[in-house]
Every structure is written in structure tokens, then in C-alpha cells.
Amino acid sequence: MAQSSVYSPSAVAAPALPWYRTITPEQWRVLLAAKLGWMLDAMDFMLYAMAIGQLRAYFGINDAMAGLLGTITLAMSACGGIIFGFVADRFGRTRALMATIFIFSLASLGASTSQTIIQLLMWRAILGIGMGGEWASGAVLVSETWPPAHRNKAISIMQSGWAIGYIFAAVLAGIFIDLLGLGDNAWRWLFAFGAVPALFTLWIRRSVPEPAAWTARRASTEPRRNPFAVIFGPTYRARTLLVVALNSAVQFGYWGIFFWLPSFLARPVEQGGAGMSVVGSIGWIIPIQIGAYLGYLTFGFIADRLGRSRTFILFMVTAALIVPIYGQMARSPLVLMLLGPLFGYAAHGYFSMFGGFIAELFPTAVRATGQGTSYNLGRLAGAVAPYTIGAIATLPGIGIGLAMATTSGFFLLAALIILTLPDRSGQELEA
């Protein structure tokens, strides 16, 4: 006779907790610090792009020179990423994060006092050092603190801070330049406001500890090696150079578009722009950045389903298709508005791959150096984009919209390069 089964509540498996309830308060604080740091970094950087019209008039410079200042800032951000990657490996991720936020905040305040274009260039160069260093230290801090299974999501949440900072910069520009009636010196007040993020470092110092992986490594008696000799040594050289190439393609494409986007929207139609004022362009910039925020935020979740490399390629191809369409719609504000969120989504979301992707390629002792160096050497290629696109725009019959459309080729190149690199999504970081 068959034995009857007896129902037991304990035999029923308990439902799994939602992923976000498995994250500790400390891990959430780390993510908040990195996200807000990146958001404030974006705000301070983009204040310059929002004020280009006033700066061109005040200092008497053309598009090529305005783009050159953007290029200098991005080039120095590459230096900052390399420097503070090393600093983060040697002195700590949290300490490096605080230092970089303080640097770009102080530089924004200094830029507000500029009397010559050389002084402005100097302060923007210093701001770039802080900007590049912030991402290198913040991304590693999150990658080493969060569980491997949720690293993609965490980096996506962190990266989405850029879109919020971009929106803040646009709103602040509208307030200071157009609404408050501050005249030709409105840009000074705008830049001075950029010093506010320095106060954020006080909270980080009190609330965000160094990750356990770095602390354990620091306590190790193993001799320290030159981190640059490691990442460019025989074991990691090819990997490092491929990540540099990948970032070069992506950064050129991105900065070639988004450095000039505010100017494109605010510029008269006869000059190849969309014919809006600074305040008027905010109505178009914000939908783009809302799309960007969603792109940053969802990339990691999509990557967990489709695979990270496949998701990256999907974003790259979509961006390559949509950029030239958007750049040629200057005479149709309605189309610009409707296309804006999709444009922002496709042309931003892929950046959420890099924080976790690069961290997984290097061991703890050199992780921040590897991340900061490989990402920011690629940013040097992106640094030439503002000047290159500005120079192309000055050619007869081109204009800024058509010049921006040339960046599509770089997105397609990045889609090919990603196929040459290993994808270690969800795996434990190398010790």
C-alpha cells in the first residue's frame, strides 16, 4: 500500500527575497556616494557647455576655440583618471573619491573669477583632473562593495547620476543666464554655484568606509608592484590596450555629440542649429536626459537577461542609427522633442557597462589603476572630439548638426571591439 504524503509547511520553500532587499545599508551608502559624486561631477562639467554662448561673446572666441577648451578639460580628465586610479589603489577608494569632488568643486569656483581665456582654460583643466578621478575611484568602490550578481545593476544606478547632473546644469543655466537678468557676467555666478558639491565630501568621510577587498589587500605583507608595470605587462597588456581602444571609440562618439548639443539646440537655424534660446533649449535637453537616465538605469537589468556584450552592441547600433537622424532635424522642433528620449536612451545607456566590466578584468592590487588608466586613455580620444566637431562645423555647408552626425562610425567601431574582450559578468572579482 502506498504511503500517503503529509503536508508540512516547513517543506515549502520560502519565497526568494527581491534582490534589493539583499543589499546591506552600507552597500547602499557606497552606491549613493558614487552616484551623487558622479551627478555633481556631470553638473560642474556641463555648466561650461551650457554657457558656451555667453563665453564666446565675452571672450571673443569662435567654435574651434570653444571646442578646444572642452578638449583640454577632457584631456586633463584622462590624466585625472590615471592619477587617481593610482591614488585609489595606494591610499583608498573613499579618500580618492573625496579628493576628486573637492578638486572639481574648487576649480568651478576658480573658473568664475577668470579674466582671460588662459585663466579659464587653466581652471577648466584642473576641473578635468577631478572629473576623471571621480569616476575611476567611485566605480571601483561600487564594484568591490556590491555582490557580483548585482554589480551590473549597481553600476547602472551609479552611472544614471550623470543624467541628473546634466539636467541640473541645464536648469541652472536657464536660471542664471536668462531668468535672473545677470547680464554678461551671468556665467560667473553659474560657475560659482558649481562649488557647492565640495560640501558633499563631509558626508562621505563620515558615512562611507573603504571596501573590505582593498583593506585586506593593504594589510597583506605581499610586496607591492608598480601597478602600471602590471597592467602593461605581458599578462594584462593586450587586455588593457583593447579596453583603451573600446573607450576611445565610445568617448569620441559621445563627446562629439553631447559637448555640442546645447549649442546645437540654442543656435540659429541659419547656422545649422535648432534656433532655440538657452531657456528654450532646456525643454528639449531635459527629455533627452530623462531618456539617458532610463538608459543608464536599465542597461544593467537588460544585461542580466541578454548578456552584457550583446546589450552593449544593441545600444551601439541603435545610437549609430539615431544620431544622424537627430542631427538633421533642426528645422522640426516637434520631431526633436519626440525623438529626444530615444536619442538620450540609446546614446547614453552603454556607459553603464564600463564600471563593472573593467573592474572584472584586473586584480585588486591594481584594479583602480587598471580601470582609471584604460578608461581614461580612451577619454583622450574623446577629448579631441569637441575640437574636431567644432572645426568640421566651420567648414562651408556643414554646420554643427551634420558635423555631429559623423560620430556614428565610432559607435559601430565600438560594437566590433567589444567582441574581442572577455565578459566576466556575475563572477567574483580577482583577488
Buried (B, 14 or more C-beta within 10 A) or exposed (E): EEEEEEEEEEEEEEEEEEEEEEBEEBBBBBBBBBBBBBBBBBBBBBBBBBBBBBBBEBBEBEBBBBBBBBBBBBBBBBBBBBBBBBBBBBBBBBBBBBBBBBBBBBBBBBBBEBEEBEEBBBBBBBBBBBBBBBBBBBBBBBBBBBBBEBBBBBBBBBBBBBBBBBBBBBBBBBBBBBEEEBEEEBBBBBBBBBBBBBEBBEBBEEBBBBBEBBEEBBEEEEEEEEBBEBBBEEEBEEBBBBBBBBBBBBBBBBBBBBBBBBBBBBBEEEBBBBBBEBBBBBBBBBBBBBBBBBBBBBBBBBBBEEEBBBBBBBBBBBBBEBBBBBBBBBEEBEBBBEBBBBBBBBBBBBBBBBBBBBBBBBBBBBBBBBBBBBBBBBBBBBBBBBBBBBBBBBEEEBBBBBBBBBBBEBBBBBBEBBEEBEBBBBEEBBE
